Amino acid sequence: MDLPEYAGALRRRGLWLAVLALLGLLLAGWSAARSGPTYRSTATLYYGEPDRNLTPAIARVNSFVILATSDQVLDAVRADLGPSLARDDLTDRVHAAIDPETSILTISATDVTPEGARALAALTSLHLIALADSLRTAPGGQSEGRLTLGDPATVAVDISAASATRTVVLGALLGLLIGIVLGLLREATDPRLTHPDQVRRLAPRWPVSCLEPGDELSATAEATARLRELRTAILNAADRPGTLMVTSCEDGDRVPGIADAVALGAARASLNVILVSAHVHPDRPALSRWALAEPGLGAVLLGESRLDTAVTTSPVPGLRLLPAGAARRMPEAPLTSKTMTEVVRDLASRSEILIIDAPPLLAPALHPAAPAHPPDTLGLVRATAAGVLLVVRGGHSRRRALRSVIRLLDTPPGTAVAVVFFSRPARRTAPGPQHPDGAAAAASEHSPSPTVSVIGS
């Protein structure tokens, strides 16, 4: 992923980031509240030497910074304060620093009491001076420079507030960092597709249009604009096919009403449209009311009805319908039959665009328990050179399934027209103003869609 994709992934996982940052903030605040007050005292030491010494003094003062927390100094401090103090504890509480411009050495010490901090700073300074004098007067030692006490240990000041603030900020940053790492890991390992950017990354050749829950039911300005964008993507395809198969990756990915809405939009764009429901197999999902009318496609495939009799007009100008009819068991997979191919070619010759609401593109590797004769939508696509409008349900459709379908549709290439990403459905979808019975259908994603109720009335 590139930087914008990382940013999009983190935006989608914003709740993770917020929760973990808040958790880190609370834990750091709790730790700071339990730690109690902390005091700091500072002593200043000066280093002086004759002017005739040409060696830079900063090199020698640097050595005193190391000696300030050396074992010799800390052991001497422990002997004065009490041997029960751990040397490592003193090392964490004593700090030395120099000013390179003035060769001034400062010793800072912290403690839970002001008296302890001041005593620790004063004793560390005195024992460091004593150690420096012993090194200066030792055989072979430097006799020129001398370390002296400039300002004694100051009255200790409370630094708890600054320390607590720093702890809280670091805790929040740590929580945010953990949230970023976990969010990106979850984004990379989540088997479900949750955002259209993921679809665009997996299918870069296909335009992706986004619909919101209820767009296929309502007639709001926003829904109309999104459906118009989808219709434009279909009609402006480089090689716009005469037959468009509206399908999904897997059984549970189907969104009822999408094919109906696309057909209505095309008809209102003054195109001659035929809408076919190809769900004739016995285990089909719930269908729109118009798709249940008889005679239907099932009767045509079995020779029980003529095609001209099954195709009916609708109240929408330019739109004709071929319902699925009653579910029927057939001796072969109905969509791969020669009769079905002939029906599709016949209908395509009678219309400017033939839209087929088809069963999912079942990938056998993903469906080991599929029926012995599944509806072979892919076979019909290849036999009729139909274009495919693939429906992807956010939070439900699997990446693995989409990858498999992409491989199937890319052999041979050119069968895909667009992908419609249907956002994660809300708990409840409001009915559209032109569909008073839409609330009942929107209550369940498997309910018959009333999108084209005007067609069947």
Residue pairs with C-beta under 8 A, 6 or more apart in sequence:
1 9
1 201
5 197
5 201
6 184
8 195
8 197
9 183
9 184
9 187
10 17
10 180
10 183
10 184
12 187
12 194
12 195
13 179
13 183
13 184
13 186
13 187
16 179
16 182
16 183
16 186
17 176
17 179
17 180
17 183
18 179
19 179
20 175
20 176
20 178
20 179
20 182
21 172
21 175
21 176
21 179
22 172
22 175
23 175
24 171
24 172
24 173
24 174
24 175
24 176
24 178
25 168
25 171
25 172
25 175
27 171
27 175
28 167
28 168
28 169
28 170
28 171
28 172
28 174
29 164
29 168
29 171
31 167
31 171
32 163
32 164
32 167
32 168
33 164
35 160
35 163
35 164
35 167
36 112
36 160
37 112
37 158
37 160
38 110
38 111
38 112
38 158
38 159
38 160
38 163
39 110
39 111
39 112
39 113
39 114
39 116
39 117
39 156
39 157
39 158
39 159
40 108
40 109
40 110
40 117
40 156
40 157
40 159
41 108
41 109
41 114
41 117
41 118
41 120
41 121
41 122
41 153
41 154
41 155
41 156
41 157
42 106
42 107
42 108
42 109
42 121
42 153
42 154
43 106
43 107
43 121
43 122
43 124
43 125
43 149
43 151
43 152
43 153
43 154
44 104
44 105
44 106
44 107
44 149
44 150
44 151
45 64
45 104
45 105
45 106
45 107
45 125
45 128
45 129
45 147
45 148
45 149
45 150
46 103
46 104
46 105
46 147
46 148
46 149
46 150
47 57
47 60
47 61
47 64
47 103
47 104
47 105
47 145
47 146
47 147
47 148
48 145
48 146
48 148
49 57
49 60
49 144
49 145
49 146
50 144
53 144
53 145
57 103
57 145
58 98
58 100
58 103
60 142
60 145
61 98
61 103
61 105
62 98
64 96
64 98
64 105
64 128
64 132
64 147
65 96
65 97
65 98
65 105
67 73
67 128
67 131
67 132
68 94
68 96
68 105
68 107
68 124
68 128
69 90
69 91
69 94
69 95
69 96
70 131
71 87
72 127
72 131
73 124
73 127
73 128
73 131
74 87
74 90
74 91
74 94
74 124
75 87
76 123
76 127
76 130
76 131
77 90
77 120
77 123
77 124
77 127
78 85
78 87
78 90
80 123
81 119
81 120
81 123
90 120
93 109
93 110
93 111
93 120
94 107
94 108
94 109
94 120
94 121
94 124
95 107
95 108
95 109
96 105
96 106
96 107
96 108
97 105
97 106
97 108
98 104
98 105
98 106
99 106
104 150
105 147
107 121
107 124
107 125
107 128
107 153
108 121
109 117
109 118
109 120
109 121
109 124
109 153
110 117
110 120
110 159
111 117
111 119
111 120
111 156
113 156
114 155
114 156
114 157
114 158
115 156
117 156
118 153
118 154
118 155
118 156
119 153
121 153
121 154
122 152
122 153
125 149
125 152
125 153
126 149
128 147
129 147
129 148
129 149
132 146
132 147
133 146
133 147
135 141
135 142
136 142
136 143
136 145
136 146
137 143
190 399
191 398
191 399
191 400
192 395
192 396
192 397
192 398
192 399
193 199
193 392
193 393
193 394
193 395
193 396
193 397
193 398
193 399
193 402
193 421
194 394
194 395
194 424
195 394
196 208
196 210
196 394
196 421
198 399
199 208
199 392
199 402
199 419
199 421
200 208
202 399
202 402
202 403
202 406
203 402
203 406
203 416
203 419
205 416
206 390
206 416
206 417
206 418
206 419
207 233
207 418
207 419
208 418
208 419
208 420
208 421
209 226
209 229
209 230
209 233
209 418
209 419
209 420
209 421
210 226
210 420
210 421
210 423
211 223
211 226
211 227
211 230
211 258
211 420
211 421
211 422
211 423
212 222
212 223
212 226
212 423
213 422
213 423
213 424
213 425
213 426
213 429
213 442
214 223
214 426
214 429
214 430
214 432
214 438
214 442
215 222
215 223
215 226
215 227
215 261
216 227
216 255
216 256
216 257
216 258
216 260
216 261
216 449
216 451
217 257
217 429
217 431
217 432
217 435
217 438
217 441
217 442
217 449
217 450
217 451
218 430
218 431
218 432
218 433
218 434
218 435
218 438
219 432
219 433
219 434
219 435
220 432
220 433
223 432
227 261
227 262
227 265
228 265
230 262
230 265
230 418
230 420
231 262
231 265
231 266
231 269
233 417
233 418
234 240
234 244
234 262
234 266
234 387
234 389
234 417
234 418
235 266
235 269
237 387
237 417
237 418
239 387
239 414
240 387
240 417
241 385
241 386
241 387
241 417
242 348
242 351
242 352
242 353
242 354
243 344
243 348
243 353
243 354
243 356
243 384
243 385
243 386
243 387
244 262
244 353
244 354
244 355
244 356
244 386
244 387
244 388
244 389
244 417
245 356
245 358
245 377
245 380
245 381
245 386
245 387
245 388
245 389
246 258
246 259
246 262
246 355
246 356
246 357
246 358
246 389
246 391
247 358
247 359
247 360
247 361
247 377
247 388
247 389
247 390
247 391
248 254
248 255
248 360
248 361
248 390
248 391
248 392
248 393
248 397
249 360
249 361
249 363
249 390
249 392
249 397
249 398
249 401
249 402
249 404
249 405
250 360
250 362
250 366
250 367
250 397
250 398
250 401
251 285
251 360
251 362
252 393
252 396
253 360
253 391
253 392
253 393
253 396
253 397
253 401
254 285
254 360
254 391
255 391
255 393
255 422
255 445
256 285
256 286
256 287
256 288
256 445
256 446
256 447
256 448
256 449
257 288
257 449
257 451
257 452
258 389
258 391
258 420
258 422
259 275
259 277
259 355
259 356
259 357
259 389
260 275
260 288
260 357
260 449
260 451
260 452
260 455
261 451
261 452
262 355
262 389
263 273
263 275
263 319
263 355
263 452
264 316
264 319
264 451
264 452
264 455
266 273
266 353
266 355
267 273
267 316
267 317
267 318
267 319
268 316
268 318
270 318
271 318
271 352
271 353
272 318
272 350
272 351
272 352
272 353
273 318
273 319
273 320
273 351
273 352
273 353
273 354
273 355
274 311
274 319
274 320
274 321
274 322
274 347
274 350
274 351
274 353
274 354
274 355
275 319
275 320
275 321
275 322
275 355
275 357
275 452
276 297
276 321
276 322
276 344
276 347
276 354
276 355
276 356
276 357
277 287
277 288
277 290
277 291
277 296
277 297
277 322
277 323
277 324
277 356
277 357
278 297
278 324
278 334
278 335
278 356
278 357
278 358
278 359
278 375
278 377
278 380
279 285
279 287
279 291
279 324
279 357
279 358
279 359
280 296
280 297
280 298
280 301
280 324
280 325
280 327
280 328
280 330
280 334
280 375
281 327
281 330
281 334
281 359
281 371
281 374
281 375
282 327
282 328
282 329
283 371
284 324
284 327
284 359
285 446
286 446
286 447
286 448
287 324
287 448
288 448
288 449
288 450
288 451
288 452
288 453
288 456
289 448
289 450
289 453
289 456
290 314
290 321
290 323
290 452
290 453
290 455
290 456
291 323
291 324
291 357
292 323
292 324
292 325
292 326
293 312
293 321
293 323
293 325
293 456
294 323
294 325
294 326
295 304
295 305
295 309
295 310
295 325
296 305
296 310
296 322
296 323
296 324
296 325
296 326
297 310
297 322
297 323
297 324
297 325
297 343
298 324
298 325
298 326
298 327
298 328
298 330
298 334
299 305
299 310
299 325
299 328
300 306
300 307
300 310
300 322
300 339
300 343
301 328
301 330
301 334
301 337
301 339
301 340
301 343
302 328
302 330
303 339
307 322
307 343
307 346
307 347
310 322
310 323
310 325
311 320
311 321
311 322
311 347
312 320
312 321
312 322
312 323
313 319
313 320
313 321
314 320
314 321
314 452
314 454
314 455
314 456
315 454
315 455
315 457
316 452
316 454
316 455
319 455
320 351
321 455
321 456
322 347
330 337
332 373
333 373
333 374
333 375
333 376
333 379
334 340
334 375
335 358
335 359
335 375
335 376
335 377
335 379
335 380
336 376
336 379
336 380
336 383
340 380
341 380
341 383
341 384
344 354
344 356
344 380
344 383
344 384
344 386
345 384
347 354
348 354
348 384
356 380
356 386
358 375
358 377
358 380
359 374
359 375
359 377
360 377
361 377
361 378
361 381
361 388
361 390
361 405
361 408
361 409
362 370
362 374
362 375
362 376
362 377
362 378
363 401
363 404
363 405
363 408
364 370
365 404
366 400
366 401
366 404
367 374
378 408
378 409
380 386
381 388
381 409
381 415
382 412
382 415
385 415
386 415
387 415
387 416
387 417
388 409
388 415
388 416
388 417
389 417
389 418
389 419
389 420
390 405
390 409
390 416
390 418
390 419
390 420
391 419
391 420
391 422
392 402
392 419
392 420
392 421
392 422
393 422
393 424
393 425
394 421
394 422
394 423
394 424
395 424
396 424
409 415
409 416
410 416
425 445
428 442
428 443
429 438
429 439
429 442
430 439
430 442
431 437
431 438
431 439
431 442
432 438
435 450
435 451
435 453
437 450
437 453
438 450
440 447
441 447
441 448
441 449
441 450
